[in-house]
Amino acid sequence: MVTLRSIFLMFFVCLPAQANNTPLEQNVFKLGTSVKSLLLKYYHVQADEGNGELVMALQQRLKDGEQLHQQIQQQLPGRYMQQSQNVKQHWATFKQHLQTNLREIRESAFPELQVVTLMRQAANDMVSELDSLSALLQQHEEITLSAAEHWSRQQKRLLLQVVERYIERAASSMGAPLSVDGPSLNELAAQFEQGLKAYPQQQASAGAKAALNRIRGQWLFIEKSTSNESARLVPYLVMRYTDSILARLDTLAA
């Protein structure tokens, strides 16, 4: 059986050293990551009962996401009109539910579970649409991702899935995540850990090695926090370390 480590190593050996991708395709993937991050930031606000500083930070992230969305809409060629409309609709729906939930927290401190579920579904639908658009751009525009970029994107997805399960638990009055489909939290965490081990550190620069070591240290804290359901929830530190790891994964993808 081919291990995950072997697969990652084959990517690094077989794919080009440099990415031949465009800013448009990169922005499409970035917007998907931003939507997932906005969802996590919202759960953090809900877990902290509408903390004002967290709300302000979330609103700034939402503005950044809107700018990125508008930039993509302006850059997309006309032949992607259907995909453009789909993304626009998913973004509008997600943003509407997010703002409704924030208003409910501000006015009553208790958002409606149904609207939270609809927001989460809108986020997932948009990420799925953006993934399809990214695949089309790669195919039709002859875009090739480097091995490092492919690895970085996979690690980002896994990290966001792990933290989503954790932060949903922190935000839920019942202490249970909404994300019940697919691999378990422990399985996702194990995949992320395998991905870190697969990075060919012997071929990395000193800066890349330092970034990887920093990621390992912060991931250890997140992994321990998410795997122990009886431990005290620490969403602030988990979210802080998540943002840091996401930024360092960009460094390793360069």
Long-range contacts (C-beta under 8 A, 24 or more apart in sequence): 3-194, 4-191, 4-194, 4-195, 4-198, 5-194, 5-197, 5-198, 7-198, 8-151, 8-195, 8-198, 8-199, 9-198, 9-200, 11-147, 11-150, 11-151, 12-147, 12-148, 12-151, 12-200, 12-203, 13-147, 14-147, 15-144, 15-145, 15-146, 15-147, 15-150, 16-144, 16-146, 16-147, 17-146, 17-147, 18-146, 19-144, 19-145, 19-146, 19-148, 19-149, 19-253, 20-142, 20-143, 20-144, 21-138, 21-143, 21-144, 21-145, 21-149, 22-137, 22-141, 22-143, 23-75, 24-72, 24-75, 24-76, 24-137, 25-134, 25-137, 25-138, 25-141, 25-143, 27-68, 27-71, 27-72, 27-75, 28-72, 28-130, 28-133, 28-134, 28-137, 29-130, 29-134, 29-153, 30-68, 31-65, 31-68, 31-69, 31-72, 31-130, 32-126, 32-127, 32-130, 32-131, 32-134, 33-156, 33-160, 33-246, 34-61, 34-64, 34-65, 34-68, 35-65, 35-91, 35-94, 35-123, 35-126, 35-127, 35-130, 36-123, 36-127, 36-160, 36-164, 37-61, 37-160, 37-243, 37-246, 38-62, 38-65, 38-94, 38-98, 38-123, 39-119, 39-120, 39-123, 39-164, 40-160, 40-163, 40-164, 40-167, 40-239, 40-242, 41-239, 42-98, 42-101, 42-102, 42-119, 43-164, 43-167, 43-168, 43-170, 43-171, 43-235, 44-167, 44-170, 44-171, 44-235, 44-236, 44-239, 45-102, 45-105, 46-101, 46-105, 46-111, 46-116, 46-171, 47-167, 47-170, 47-171, 47-233, 47-235, 48-235, 48-236, 49-105, 49-109, 50-105, 50-106, 50-109, 55-102, 55-106, 58-102, 62-95, 62-98, 66-95, 79-140, 80-133, 80-136, 80-137, 83-129, 83-132, 83-133, 83-136, 86-129, 87-126, 87-129, 87-130, 87-133, 90-122, 90-125, 90-126, 90-129, 91-126, 93-118, 93-122, 93-125, 94-119, 94-122, 94-123, 94-126, 97-122, 116-178, 117-178, 120-178, 120-179, 146-253, 148-252, 148-253, 148-254, 149-253, 151-195, 151-198, 151-199, 151-252, 151-253, 152-249, 152-250, 152-252, 152-253, 153-253, 154-195, 155-192, 155-195, 155-196, 155-249, 156-246, 156-249, 158-188, 158-191, 158-192, 158-195, 159-192, 159-219, 159-222, 159-242, 159-245, 159-246, 159-249, 160-242, 161-188, 162-188, 162-189, 162-192, 162-222, 162-223, 162-226, 163-222, 163-226, 163-238, 163-239, 163-242, 165-226, 166-222, 166-225, 166-226, 166-235, 166-238, 167-235, 167-238, 167-239, 169-229, 169-233, 170-233, 170-235, 171-235, 185-226, 185-227, 186-227, 189-223, 189-226, 189-227, 192-219, 193-219, 193-223, 199-252, 204-252, 207-251, 208-251, 208-252, 211-248, 211-251, 211-252, 212-248, 212-252, 214-244, 214-248, 215-245, 215-248, 215-249, 215-252, 218-244, 218-245, 219-245
